[in-house]
């Protein structure tokens, strides 16, 4: 029997189909996106907007941590961010800065998947 969520509306994408489209969605987004493994902070994938924002080439970013890449102006700010993410499942509108020599700041939102 087909699950109810998959036939709820013709506009709803079935979960398996949506999962298959995630790489396409990631790489088409105009917003900077990084897929990060929570337990160790390693970047699993990034999109072109992330590369433009950070200046880090994709092939030199994948497999490294946000701390190794200097993506935290204050490295000690990462721990409370991760704790909030683990506790609530998402963090919205956190002001962040980068420490790689280029003065930048912005807003970060994250959802645990």
C-alpha positions as CSV (number, residue, x, y, z in Angstrom):
1,X,0.0,0.0,0.0
2,X,1.3,3.5,-0.9
3,X,1.9,5.8,2.0
4,X,-0.6,8.7,2.4
5,X,2.0,11.4,2.1
6,X,3.0,10.2,-1.4
7,X,-0.5,10.7,-2.7
8,X,-1.6,13.7,-0.7
9,X,-1.2,16.2,-3.6
10,X,0.1,16.2,-7.1
11,X,2.5,19.0,-6.0
12,X,4.1,17.0,-3.2
13,X,7.2,15.1,-4.3
14,X,7.5,11.6,-2.9
15,X,10.4,11.4,-0.4
16,X,12.6,9.1,-2.4
17,X,12.2,11.3,-5.5
18,X,13.0,14.4,-3.5
19,X,16.1,12.7,-2.1
20,X,17.3,12.0,-5.6
21,X,16.9,15.6,-6.5
22,X,18.9,17.0,-3.5
23,X,22.2,17.3,-5.4
24,X,20.5,19.2,-8.2
25,X,18.7,21.5,-5.7
26,X,22.0,22.1,-3.8
27,X,24.0,23.0,-6.9
28,X,21.3,25.2,-8.5
29,X,20.7,27.3,-5.4
30,X,21.8,30.9,-5.6
31,X,22.4,30.8,-1.8
32,X,25.7,29.5,-0.4
33,X,25.1,26.0,0.9
34,X,27.4,23.5,2.6
35,X,26.5,20.0,3.6
36,X,28.5,19.4,6.8
37,X,28.8,16.2,8.9
38,X,27.8,17.3,12.4
39,X,30.0,15.0,14.5
40,X,33.3,16.3,13.1
41,X,32.4,19.4,11.1
42,X,33.7,18.0,7.8
43,X,32.3,19.4,4.6
44,X,30.7,16.8,2.5
45,X,29.5,19.0,-0.4
46,X,29.3,22.7,-1.3
47,X,27.7,24.6,-4.1
48,X,29.1,27.2,-6.4
49,X,27.6,30.1,-4.3
50,X,29.6,28.8,-1.3
51,X,32.8,28.7,-3.4
52,X,32.2,32.3,-4.5
53,X,31.4,33.5,-1.0
54,X,34.3,31.8,0.7
55,X,36.9,31.9,-2.1
56,X,37.7,28.2,-1.3
57,X,37.8,26.0,-4.4
58,X,35.3,23.0,-4.1
59,X,38.0,20.4,-4.5
60,X,40.0,21.9,-1.6
61,X,37.0,22.2,0.6
62,X,35.4,18.8,0.5
63,X,36.7,16.6,3.4
64,X,38.1,19.6,5.4
65,X,36.5,21.1,8.5
66,X,35.0,24.6,8.8
67,X,37.7,25.3,11.4
68,X,40.5,24.2,9.0
69,X,39.1,26.5,6.4
70,X,38.9,29.5,8.7
71,X,35.1,29.8,8.3
72,X,34.7,30.9,11.9
73,X,36.0,34.4,12.8
74,X,36.0,33.1,16.4
75,X,36.6,29.3,16.4
76,X,35.1,29.1,19.9
77,X,31.7,30.2,18.4
78,X,31.3,26.8,16.7
79,X,30.7,24.8,19.8
80,X,27.5,26.8,20.9
81,X,26.2,26.7,17.3
82,X,26.6,22.9,17.2
83,X,25.1,22.5,20.7
84,X,22.0,24.6,19.7
85,X,21.7,22.5,16.5
86,X,21.9,19.2,18.5
87,X,19.4,20.5,21.1
88,X,16.7,22.0,18.8
89,X,17.4,20.5,15.4
90,X,17.8,23.9,13.7
91,X,19.5,27.3,14.1
92,X,18.1,30.3,12.4
93,X,19.6,33.7,11.7
94,X,22.9,33.4,13.6
95,X,25.4,36.1,12.8
96,X,28.7,34.6,11.6
97,X,32.1,35.9,10.3
98,X,35.0,34.4,8.5
99,X,38.6,34.4,9.6
100,X,40.4,33.7,6.4
101,X,41.8,37.2,5.9
102,X,38.8,38.6,4.0
103,X,36.5,40.6,6.2
104,X,33.1,39.1,5.8
105,X,30.1,38.5,8.0
106,X,26.6,37.3,7.4
107,X,23.7,35.2,8.7
108,X,23.7,31.5,8.9
109,X,20.8,29.0,9.2
110,X,21.2,25.3,9.6
111,X,18.9,22.3,9.9
112,X,19.9,18.9,11.1
113,X,19.0,16.2,8.5
